[in-house]
Amino acid sequence: MLQSYSSRELRHESFQHHIFVSPSKLPHLHFPCIARNFYNDRNLNTNHDFFKLGLCASVNLNTQSRVSLGFKLQCNSKTLFLPARSSSNAKKKRYGGVLPSILRSLESNRDIDKTLCSACENLSPKEQTVILKEQSNCERVMRVFEFFKSLKDYVPNVIHYNIVLRALGRAQKWDELRLCWIEMAKNGVLPTNNTYGMLVDVYGKAGLVKESLLWIKHMRLRGLYPDEVTMNTVVRVLKDAGEFDRADRFYKDWCVGSVDLNDLELDSMIDFENGSSAAPVSFKHFLSTELFRTGGRSPVLETLDSPDEGSMRKPRLTSTYNTLIDLYGKAGRLRDAADVFAEMLKSGVVMDTITFNTMIFTCGSHGNLSEAESLLSKMEERGIPPDTKTYNIFLSLYAGAGNIEAALEYYRKIRKVGLFPNIVTHRAVLHMLCERNMVQEVETVIEEMDKFGIHIDEQSLPVLIKMYIAEGLLDEAKILFEKFILDHELSSKTRAAIIDAYAERGLWAEAEAVFYGKRDSPRQKRGIVEYNVMIKAYGKVELYDKAFSLFKSMRHHGAWPDECTYNSLIQMFSGGDLVDQARDLLSEMRAAGLKPTCLTFSSLIACYSRLGQLSDAVDVYQEMVSAGVKPNEVVYGSLINGFAETGGVEEALQYFRMMEESGVSANKIVLTSLIKAYAKVGCLEGAKCVFEKIRDLEGGPDIIASNSILNLYADLGMVTEARGIFDNLKEKGGADGFSFATMMYLYKSMGMLDKAIDVADEMKQSGLLRDCSSYNKVMACYVTNGQLRGCGELLHEMISRKILPDNGTFNVLFTALKKGGIPMEAVTQLESSYQEGKPYARQAVIIAVFSLVGLQDYALESCDGLMEAAVPLESFVYNAAIYAYGSSGKTDKALNVLMKMKDEGLEPDMVTYINLVRCYGKAGMLEGVKRIYSQLKYGEIDPNESLFKAVRDAYKDANKRDLAELVNQEMKFAFEGQDYSEPEVGSESEDIVVEP
């Protein structure tokens, strides 16, 4: 934020403006964008064009010049643009006489009292003032002040008290400040405009805006009227607090001599007239009865500079105009900002660097970067040198606009023009580059900083580490962290931000290393935020035991769990279905007087509902209500969905009515759960009624609601209604895999196989085959309709896309094998091998399917790989290979497999003989068929129906009808009483039921 400086500010003081970046509260820690860090840019209306407001007013400065009042400066007079030394370049004032030696001695000598006694007893009041204001901290100021007061000839004066009050205020020592104020009154020292302005400033900067304004109220009660510097301070405090309208009102009231602050709405305020207190106030809210009574002891005198009511006065200070321009710019009141600038020109007020910095930011923040650039040129033309802050502003503006090259150009310009980047510059450029993971550019900036002996500031460290983590450069992140802590003391908040950066990526071990890492001093304890983010890190990777163990150890290390700790743990355990631990923590949290959030209760209720423990879910709901936490739609939705899953329609409807009575609007998720509840009990009318309610919501039914009613129609066999929902989904482009699967299931269950295949083809063409489940449903549809080759092709596509078949896939494949006429013995052997999890069982099944449907190349590719691998194989694998080679006419390879099988000590089993007979028959090798038939006929091979059929079919393939009939007769005698007429292909197969 641009700072305005008063004429009363100590000349050698300068105020640094920082980008304050700190970890936010859990569960999400982050760092804000740098474009908002130089100025607190609130309530800006970016739709306004600062330079298209039609401001055509102008000011006659002299007969030779005329100034346009837009920010497009066209001023030829240099009298209004005097070079002004920027506060950032202000040099420390040099003192003469004995002061330099005394100041050096005080700074270097730890024994301040000794130096004071030896050198400061005979100083003049002015010299005492210098010594006081040059002290570096509040403690030293107080010690010097106490020494001066102890001197015999010391006379209290308001200047000294102003310095002490300022030091106490900056240190936020409100009790000491109150006592100092009382002492000041007792000593008869009356506060001046300077005193009140300083107090407004320190309280405003501490964030105590209401209290700071009460000083003005007190000031007016004493008959003092704020001078311009005090007025400017009040306006700046209100501006920084975002109170733009009140700041504007205060300024305008001051201009007409009417400052009363009657619009203040403050709690615990005293009755100024009666002096009575309506409520007790703390010392921090220092404007208590004691303070006002103290102020009231002094006579009320009207000061000479108090204006008459209604008289007009105008500001004369550059700093005031700078504050006003910044105020109106931040408030989005661009016309008012332009008017203030015009008035500044008209009144002959000198412009300085801060003026231009304010104008440049106001322009640039509204998207007028070209006009901001023009202002920079005019600034240089008028002899007003840009300072580092000027270039920082441009850096932030271009970074915010996404123009990284321009931002970096301004970063480089700082040194080119003879200035030096400050901490804000480096922090801003590092944040800008880190947000975009520009590692090389970041390291270039860091190298340049090292070259000039500039260290990375603490607030930039988490941002840098986060960038390295995002890029997978964990070693670089670790090195940077370890290097930093060698020379710097790291705050707990910064450590927490670094731990969180690792936690977000699931890098719990790295987060743990930072958490347990070396501390700068044994007394530096881990903060509660560190514990919270470390618990979060464990929770991210479901290391619940570690998270709970860390939680239990907190108290032993002086860190007490807060609401965030409990809320995070309860939500974490609930998400991991560790419901007992979560419930215990909830009880412990409430016993400790901490209040769980709605999200905490809802996560526990959702966990119980998910686990079907609905009575416990109801108990937690009742506990939530008794704790005064209002349930939201998530809570009600979890309960409704839980009862819907178990068919508890009445209970679901009960909580739905309770939700409506509590004023919580039902969303689509809740209403969809109601449809599910009605579907469980087959209540079509109730489901349709809820679905119509969803239609009336904005956006209408979503895919989940539509699929829910579609599924109900499918269960009830309502083809026409289901088709209507399905077609509507397709028209909107919302039909998903579940929608298609439901329609396939419906058509199959209704015997409309052609329609089911059409939907399956459409699903395939729509690109919705993305996972194992969707492939299974379409393959099942193909198998049911007898399109086995289509099933095989989808299987190959699935494997090619590296989608691993699951149990559902193999259920479909076993059905395909049975439907395709593979002997039951072969299918049973493969199925049992798969169920037992034997090695290569999955490959054997897939080989058999590919061979069955005619995809021989895929089958042989797998066979060759298995046969060439030097691994032990079981009989079922060899049998699948013999079947594949035999089906493709590779008889030699089939027989080689048989030989290899025997070499491994495996005797042929029934499936082996069946596959060999088929192989011999297809190759016309009748001797092989006769040999196996002979063994079967004479009892060397146990009688088997499938083997008899294989021999019979082999003779038929060889056109040996007579032999085939003999085998058929032999089979009848072997299995007397059974019908061996040739079955139709697929008549012994089973159908598949795959629900969506």
Secondary structure, DSSP 8 states (H G I E B T S, - for coil): ------TTS-TT------------STT------GGGTSS---S--TTS-TT-S----EEEEETTEEEESSSS-----STT------GGG-------TTHHHHHHHHHH-S-HHHHHHHHSTT--HHHHHHHHHT-SSHHHHHHHHHHHHHSTT----HHHHHHHHHHHHHTT-HHHHHHHHHHHHHTT----HHHHHHHHHHHHHTT-HHHHHHHHHHHHHTT----HHHHHHHHHHHHHTT-HHHHHHHHHHHHTT----TT---TT-EETTTTEESS---SSS--SHHHHHHHHTS-----TT---TT-------HHHHHHHHHHHHHHT-HHHHHHHHHHHHHTT----HHHHHHHHHHHHHTT-HHHHHHHHHHHHHTT----HHHHHHHHHHHHHTT-HHHHHHHHHHHHHTT----HHHHHHHHHHHHHTT-HHHHHHHHHHHHHTT----GGGHHHHHHHHHHTT-HHHHHHHHHHHHHHS---HHHHHHHHHHHHHTT-HHHHHHHHSS--SSTT----HHHHHHHHHHHHHTT-HHHHHHHHHHTGGGT----HHHHHHHHHHHHHTT-HHHHHHHHHHHHHTT----HHHHHHHHHHHHHTT-HHHHHHHHHHHHHTT----HHHHHHHHHHHHHTT-HHHHHHHHHHHHHTT----HHHHHHHHHHHHHTT-HHHHHHHHHHHHHSTT---HHHHHHHHHHHHHTT-HHHHHHHHHHHHHTT---HHHHHHHHHHHHHTT-HHHHHHHHHHHHHTT---SHHHHHHHHHHHHHTT-HHHHHHHHHHHHHTT----HHHHHHHHHHHHHTT--HHHHHHHHHHHHTT-TTHHHHHHHHHHHHTT-HHHHHHHHHHHHHS-S---HHHHHHHHHHHHHTT-HHHHHHHHHHHHHTT----HHHHHHHHHHHHHHT-HHHHHHHHHHHHTTSS---HHHHHHHHHHHHHTT-HHHHHHHHHHHHHHTTT---S---TTTT--------
